[in-house]
């Protein structure tokens, strides 16, 4: 609780981006070479997980490793 109180009290000093719009976040991630996805990618991942589970009669097989999730969401893998 003490840690939380300190964080809340110090809220005014938290990082505040100069340009908080969505595109600036995308530009920052791309400039740092960080792979990411969007809602369309999440739908790709959802379909990929379902396709992994189908042969075993399961609703899905959850993909856990982040790098595999990003590849699947950006359609760079196939079951």
Beta strands, then each sheet from edge to edge (+ up, - down):
end
